[in-house]
Amino acid sequence: MQALNENVLSENVLSEQEVKQNVQHIMEEVRQAAVSAGRNPDDVQVMAVTKTVDPVLVNAAIEQGITLLGENKAQELCSKYDSYHKEGVSIHFIGHLQTNKVKQIVDKVCMIESVDSIKLAKEIDKHCAAIDKVMDVLIEVNIGREENKTGIFPEEVEHLLEEIAKLEHVRVRGMMTIPPVCENKEEVSQYFSRMSQLFIDIKQKKYDNINMEILSMGMSADYPTAVRYGSNIVRIGTAMFGQRNYKRS
């Protein structure tokens, strides 16, 4: 693995067996949450969020049944890509994506979950056209209207969808959100409920070239609640791999 100039890999705070046990526990919790909500557990994917995680531990999660990885940074994705056991595994880009990094990742991921501007969508469209690929994307929604977070406000979603629908090499598959940090389930449930309703409302409008199928929300602290509100991708990092102890590589 090539060395990076920033803190990108963490010390292995967990063993491979501990990671596998965590995966098993998370999948069971997701299954129970789905069943309690009257949903088919097979409709919910558990994503392993791999930011700073050594590929050895990522591969342990894959061995335990994880088939979806979430990458936050283009540089880190490129450095670790060849180390992953990728057969039967999909990779999504979930972090803030700068337009000048798009070219680096479009051949490595099957979905970009963090599209929040027409400028970014057009850049994805341009680079995907060059490799004859249609990129699935999610619209990132700032459901908590937090100034320090990326994503667009709910009232801006329809306009962005109308613009992206014109692009030939970008296909919207749904929406993603990161709600504000909340102290209790009741508080975070309000944000998940709003996001779920927005998802349903947009889906009913049936835009051309827009397939509103995926609602990506829920992380380590709140994924069972997110499943109850309709999430079909939960993005799990800490609960799977433990807290990160950063080092310079």
N, C-alpha and C positions, 0 to 999 in steps of 0.2 A: 504493500500500500504506500502511495506517495505521501510524503510529509506535507502538512498544511501549515500555513503561517498564522493560524489563529487557533483558539481553543475549540477543537471539534470532537475530540475523543475523550471519553470519560474513563476513569479507572473502572475495572470490572468489579462493581460492588456486590454483584450477585453471581452465583455459579450458573452454569448452563442448566443444571437440574432445577434450581430455584426458579429460573425463568420459565421452564416448562411447567412447573407447578402453578406459577402465576397465570400462565396462559389457560391452563385447565380451569382454574378458579374463575377467571374472567368470563370464559365462554359459558360456564355454567350459570353465572349470574346474569349474563345476557339472555340465555335461554329462559331462565325463570322470569325475568322482567318481561320478555316478549309474551310468554304464555299467560302471565297475569294480566297483560293488556289485550288478550285475545288475538295476538298476532302469531304468525308462523316464525319460529326462531330462525329458520333458514333464510328469512328475508333480511336479517341483520348481519352485516359483516363487521368483524373485529379487525381494526387496522392496528398494526404495530408501528408506533411513531418512533423513528430510529435516530432522532437527533442526538448526536454525540455517542451513540451506542456502538460498541465494537461489533463488527460483522459476525464474530463467533457467537455472540449472544443473539443477534438477529437470526442467524441460521438455526439456533436452538429453538427459537419461537416458531420458525418455519417447520422444523421437524415435528413440532407438537400440533401442527395444523393451521398455523397462520398462513393465509394466502394473499394478504394485502399489506403493503408497506407504505408508510407516509414519510416523505422526505421534506425537510424544511429549507435546506440551503443547497443551491446549485453546486457549489464547490465541493461540499461534502458528498453529495450524491455522486458526482463524477469520480471522486477518490475511492468510494466504497463499492461502486456499482459492480465491478468485476469479481468482488469477493462474496457476493450474495449467491445463495443457491436459488436461482430464479425460475427453475422449471415449475410451471403451474402457479407462479406468483405474479401479481400485478403491483405496479408501483405508481402511487399518486404523488404529485407535488402539492404540498399543503401550506407552505410558508409564503411570505410576501415575495413576489417575483418581480425583480427589476427587468425592464425591457431588454437591457443589454445582456441578460443572462438566459434569455429564452432559447437562443440557438443551442446552448449547451445541453439542454435537457429534453427537447421535444422528441428526440429519438430514443429516449430512455424511459419515459413515463407514458402511461395510457390515459391519464387524466390530470388536469390541473384544477385544484379545488379553490384556488384563491384569486379568481378573476374579479376585479373590481373597477375596471375602466375599459372604455372602448379602445384607448391607446394600447393597452396591454393585449386585448383581444386581437387587434389588427396585427400586432407583432407576432403573436402566436400563429395567426392565419398565414402570414407571409412565410415564416420559416417552415410551417407544415406543408405549404404548397410546394416548397422546394424539395421536399422528400416524399411528396405524394401521399400525405397522411391527413386524416381528419381527426382533430384532437377533441376529445370529450372534455368539457369543463363544467365547473360549478361556479355560480355567482356567490361571492362572499358578501354576506350581509352583516352589517354592524347593528345587530338587533338592540344592543344596549345604548346606542348612540354615544359611544365613548370617543372623545377627541383624540386619544392616544392610540387608537386601534385602526387598522386598515378595514376595508369593507365599505360598502355603500349603505346609505340609510334605506329603510323599507320603501319609502315613497319614490326612490330613484330606480328601483328594480325594473319596472316595466319599460322605462325609456331605454335602459341599457340592453334589455332583452331584444327590443325592436331593432337596435343598431347591430347587435351581434348576429341576429337572424339573417342579416344580409351577407354574412361571410361564408365562403364556401368550404373552408377548411377548419372551422370551429363549430362544435355542436354542443349546445347547452343541455346538460342532463339533470340539472337540479340546482340546489343551493347548499351553502355551508355557512355555519356561524360559530363564533366563540362568544358566549355570553359573558357578562361581567362576573368577576369573582363574587360569590354569594356566601353568606354565612350559614344558610340552611336550605333544605330542599324546597320549601315553600317559595322562597324568593327566586331561586333558579328556575322553578317550574313556570313562573310567570313569563320568563323569557322564552323558554322552550314552547310554551303554549302560543305565544305571539308568532314565533317562527313557524310553527306547525300550521297556524291559520294562514299565514302569508303563503306558505308552500301550497296549501289547498286552493287558495284563491287564484294564484297564478296558474296552477295546473288546470283549473276549470276553464281558463280563457283560451287554451289550445292554440298558442302561437305557432306559426310555421317554423320549422327547423328547431323547435324547442320541445324537448321531451322531459317534462318535469317528473322525473322518476326517483331521484336520489335526494335525500335530506341528510346531510352529514353534520351531526352535532352530538356533543357528549364526549367528555374526556375522563381522565382517571377518577376525578372527584365526584362525577355526577352521571356517569354513563347509564346506570340502570334507570334513572329518571328520564334521561333523553330517549331511551328506548320506549318508555311508556307514552312519550309524546310523538312517536312516529319516526324517530331517527332510524335510518337503515345503514349508516356507517358510524361506528363509534371509534374515536381516535385515542388510543391508549399508549402512553409512554411510561410514566412513573410507576403505575400499578403493575406493569409488566416487567420493567427492567430495573426498577429501584431508582432512588435519588441519584442524580449525576454528581460525581466528584471530578471536577474539570482539571485537566492538565494541558500543558502545551505539548503539541506533537511535533 
